[in-house]
Amino acid sequence: MVISYEDKIIGLYGKGMSARDIQDTLHEAYGVEVSPQITGLLSLI
């Protein structure tokens, strides 16, 4: 099963993480750069 970054962001946001915390987590775990603004927008989905 493949989980997209969007699914990860929504899951982390649902656990109460801030956009900055999610950004840091994705960078540390996967080496991807995601802006806090994009993270916040994806959490609205």
C-alpha positions in Angstrom: 0.0 0.0 0.0 1.3 3.4 -1.0 0.5 6.4 1.3 0.9 9.8 -0.3 2.5 12.8 1.4 -1.0 14.4 1.4 -2.3 11.4 3.5 0.6 11.8 5.9 0.1 15.5 6.3 -3.6 15.1 7.0 -2.9 12.3 9.5 -0.3 14.3 11.3 -2.5 17.4 11.3 -5.4 15.3 12.7 -3.1 14.4 15.6 -2.7 18.0 16.4 0.7 18.8 14.9 1.3 22.4 13.6 2.2 23.1 10.0 5.8 23.7 11.0 6.0 20.5 13.0 4.6 18.6 10.0 7.1 20.3 7.7 10.0 19.3 10.0 8.8 15.8 10.3 8.5 15.2 6.6 11.9 16.7 6.0 13.5 14.5 8.7 11.7 11.3 7.7 11.6 11.6 3.9 14.0 14.4 3.0 11.3 16.4 1.3 10.9 20.2 1.5 7.3 21.3 2.0 6.3 24.9 2.8 4.2 25.5 5.9 1.6 27.2 3.6 1.2 24.1 1.5 1.0 21.9 4.6 -1.7 24.2 5.9 -3.7 24.1 2.7 -3.5 20.3 2.4 -4.8 20.0 5.9 -8.0 21.7 4.8 -8.9 18.8 2.4 
